[in-house]
Amino acid sequence: MIEREFQILSLEQGENKHFLGMLNLFGEVFEDAPSYCSAQPSDAYIDSLLNSDTFYALVAEQDGEVVGAIAGYELKKFEQERSEFYIYDLAVAEFHRRIGLATALIDAFGKIARERGAWTMYVQADPIDAAAVALYDKLGVREEVFHFDIEPK
């Protein structure tokens, strides 16, 4: 049996190598290298993200390689003194799928959300991505909503 142990790390300022590994993983898994790999942010930008109190990035590492990652945001609400956590991106390298790694990343993200006093977490999934939809159906309650991209002018 092949050993596939991993360690989940919550990225902090200065862990830019892991951050770039996360971007490269997203580019590979989502088949979107232009978005994630062609104009990667500077060290200063990465440090500012990792030092903020609203952005969170966690990676699953095995033997120094990023094999899974989750990135998201804390959104402070205006109607009550509470926040929601938005899972922006979640990916697991193909060889490491179906062993609970995505769930472990969501659980670790959820622990941060709970510690920050969030009342919920949410995520979007494309209907065509059956694996993601099945995972999120297992973990939460599905809402049928529309998503609109609006160009800022």
N, C-alpha and C positions, 0 to 999 in steps of 0.2 A: 504494500500500500504506500502511496506517495504521501509524504508528510506535507500538510498545507497549513501550518500554524501561522498566525499573523498577529501583529500588535497594532492596536489603534492608537494613534497619536492626535491630540488636539494641537493644531499648529499655532505657534506663537511667533511674535516678531523675531526675525533672524533665521527662521526655518524656510528660507526661500527655495532651497533645493527640493524639499518635499512639496512646496507649493507648485513649482514648475513640473514636478513629477505628476501632480494632480492634474494640471492643465493638459499635459501630454496624454494621460490616461483618458481624460474626457474627449480629447480630440480623436483618439483611436477608437474608443467604444462608440461614440456618437457619429463616427465617420465624418467629422467636421474639423479637420486639421486647420483649415483657414481661420476659423473663429478662435480656436484655442491655442494654436501653435505659431501662427504666422507673425503676430505682433504682440508677443508676450510682454506683460508689464515690467517696468524697471524694478530694481531692488527697493528703491524708495517707495514706490507705489505699493508693492507687495507688503512692505513693512507697515505702511499706513493702514492697509486693510487688516492685517493680522493684529495690529495694535488697537483697532477700533473696538467699541463695545456693541457693535451691531452686526458684524460679519463674523462667521465661524466657518472654519475649514478643518475637517478631520480626514486623516488618511489611514488606510490599513496597509501596513508594510510587512513584507516578508523578505528576509535576507537583503535589506537595504533598498528594495524595489517597491514602489507604490503599486499595489494590486487592487485597491479599492479606495474610493473617496466620496465624501459628501461635503457640499458647500451650501451655506444658507445664511439667512438674515433674521435678526430680531426686528420686528416691526412694532414700535410703540403705538398703541391705540390712542385715539383722542376722546372716545366716548366714555371710557373708563380708564382708571389707572391699572392697565394691564398690557400685556404684549402677546403677540403671536409669533411663532417661528415658522419661516418659510423655507422649505427644502428646495433650493434652486437647482442643484445638480447632484445626481447620485449615479455612480458607475462602479462596476466591478469588472476586472479583466476576465476574459472568457474562460480561462483555465480555472479560475477561482469561483465560478458561479455554482449555485445550488448546494452550498455548504453553510449557508446562514450568514455570510459576510455582509450582504446588504442590510439584513435585519439588525446585525450587530452595529453597523454604522448608524442606522436610524435610532437604535436604542441609546447609543452614546450621544448622539445629537439631542435626543429627548432628555437625557440626564442634564445636559447643559440648559435646555429650555426650562426644565423643572427647577433647577437651581436659580435661574433668573426670574422665576415666578410667572412664566408663560402659562396661559390658560389653554392653549392648543398649538398644534403644529399642523401645517398643511403642505400639500405638494400637488403639482399638476402632472398629468401624464397624457401622452398622445394615445388616442384610442387604438391606433395601429400597433403600439408597443404592448403586446399581450402579456409579456413577462412582468413588466412594470405594473400594469393594471392588476394582474393577479396578486402581486406582492402587496400593493396598497389596499386592495380589497380585503386581504387577510389581516391587515394592520389597522384599518380605519373604516370610516363611513364615507361612501362615495356620494358626491353631490354632482348633479348634472348642471354645468355652467358653460357659458361662452367666454372665450378669451379673445380680447381684441388688442392688437398692436396699433398704437396711434403715434404717428410721427410728430415729434415736437417741432413747432414752427415758431 
